[in-house]
Amino acid sequence: MNMPTDQAALDALIRQRLDEILPQKLEELKASKTPSMSIIATKGTLDWAYPPFILGSTAAALGWDVQIFFTFYGLNLLKKDVGDLKVSPLGNPGMPMKMPFGPDWFKGIDWNKFLMPNLIQSNLPGFESVATMLMKQTIKNNGVATIDELRSLSKEADVKFIACQMTVELFGFTHDDFIEGIDYAGAATFLPVAQQSDVCLFM
Amino acid sequence: MNFDKELDAKGLNCPLPILRAKKALAEMTSGQVLRIMATDPGSVKDFAAFAKQTGNELLSTAEQGKEFEFYIKRK
């Protein structure tokens, strides 16, 4: 019996069968795998509160497994009351300053463009509160969900919330400051899950 | 078209129409049809992608003025 020839014939046969079977098998495996997403939320302002909860809740609605790791200022998004999140025009020249009321021509004016430099606006007493109030009204006018609503929907859809324990302590928070159902952990918990995630985002 | 349940998502913006639809479909049984009314122009592409990803069948999409109507069959 000539072994090398048999071996070569066998290899050729296996290669041929693999070419035939593998693409379909890979498709099946891909279709059966639940997509997953890991997000790191590091910002604690009203505007930056939206991306993690919008993408998290939507991914969950698509049937994905989602985890959001909240660290540094992102911890603010886990507080029991998210009603006091603010948005600041300071250092944020990309933020349009439009009025959420009045006739259309008035609402269309971007006050940031010509009224006064961003730095001066931001130093007016109470300007941050005014900007926050205006944004909240705009959010409401446009049928956009509140952060509290998006967070509840995310939670309901089994989006996993993880708070960074190190920054909880660093900023003097206690677990009582936050909503129920959060895991407290560190980078070593986040990374292995993130490694397996199809989508990984830093916000 | 016949439908078993109706969802009024008019005035709601991304991602609320999708989230509400997901919730409504979860309460239905396989083969039942959900009718969704929306005003978010982004919802046209979003419902197509949602159906494709979740395996629920998008039976039809219609536009009447500034309103959109979708029929989705639960898988």
Interface residues (C-beta under 8 A of the other chain):
Chain A: I54 S57 T58 A61 L62 G63 N142 G143 V144 A145 L150 L153 A157
Chain B: G11 L12 N13 C14 P15 L16 I18 L19 A21 K22 T39 D40 F50 Q53 T54
